[in-house]
Amino acid sequence: MSFGVVQSAIAIIKNNRSLIGKRNQLKNTLSTQNGKKVEFKGRKATAFELKRLRERIQMDNKLIMRKRILATSIVMIILIVAFLSMLK
């Protein structure tokens, strides 16, 4: 009979159920305060600053994409060379 398996399954279910309560305690800790939205006080960004920020983020993303493509290409070339050398 498989009573050992059933007992371990019951223990796992109990442990998982006990974790649910802990998750609910952390629900609103970072983004809200007393159920209200947290607002930051400070100066507002101008349209020019937002445009510069947007352009900077786009340039950074393009640079990251180029680096990824270059790294992937180098790895693929190395794998192809290794595979072709194994065939000879």
C-alpha positions in Angstrom: 0.0 0.0 0.0 1.1 3.6 -0.5 0.4 5.1 2.9 3.8 6.7 3.1 3.2 8.6 -0.1 -0.2 9.8 1.0 1.2 11.0 4.3 3.9 13.0 2.6 1.3 14.5 0.2 -0.8 15.6 3.2 2.2 17.1 4.9 3.1 19.0 1.7 -0.5 20.4 1.5 -0.4 21.5 5.1 2.9 23.3 4.6 1.7 25.0 1.5 -1.4 26.1 3.3 0.6 27.6 6.1 2.6 29.7 3.6 -0.5 31.4 2.2 -1.0 33.4 5.4 2.6 34.7 5.3 2.2 35.9 1.7 -0.9 38.0 2.6 1.1 39.9 5.3 3.5 41.2 2.6 0.8 42.2 0.2 0.7 46.0 0.6 4.0 46.8 2.2 6.0 48.5 -0.7 3.5 50.2 -2.9 0.9 51.5 -0.5 0.8 53.0 2.9 -2.3 52.6 5.1 -4.2 51.6 2.0 -3.4 54.8 0.2 -1.2 55.4 -2.8 2.3 56.7 -1.9 3.0 60.0 -3.6 6.4 61.6 -3.9 6.8 65.3 -3.4 9.3 67.0 -5.6 9.6 68.9 -8.8 7.9 67.9 -11.9 9.9 67.0 -15.0 9.6 69.2 -18.0 8.6 68.0 -21.4 12.2 68.5 -22.6 13.6 66.5 -19.7 11.2 63.7 -20.4 12.1 63.7 -24.1 15.8 63.5 -23.3 15.2 60.7 -20.8 13.2 58.8 -23.4 15.9 59.2 -26.0 18.6 58.1 -23.5 16.6 54.9 -22.6 16.1 54.1 -26.3 19.8 54.5 -26.9 20.7 52.3 -24.0 18.3 49.6 -25.1 19.7 49.7 -28.6 23.2 49.3 -27.2 22.2 46.4 -25.0 20.5 44.7 -28.0 23.6 45.1 -30.1 25.8 43.5 -27.4 23.3 40.6 -27.1 23.3 40.0 -30.8 27.1 40.2 -30.9 27.5 37.8 -28.0 25.0 35.4 -29.6 26.7 35.5 -32.9 30.1 34.8 -31.4 28.7 31.8 -29.5 27.0 30.5 -32.6 30.2 30.8 -34.7 32.2 29.0 -32.1 29.6 26.2 -31.9 29.5 25.9 -35.7 33.3 25.7 -36.0 33.4 23.1 -33.2 30.7 21.1 -34.9 32.4 21.2 -38.3 35.7 20.3 -36.8 34.1 17.2 -35.2 32.8 16.1 -38.6 36.3 16.0 -40.2 
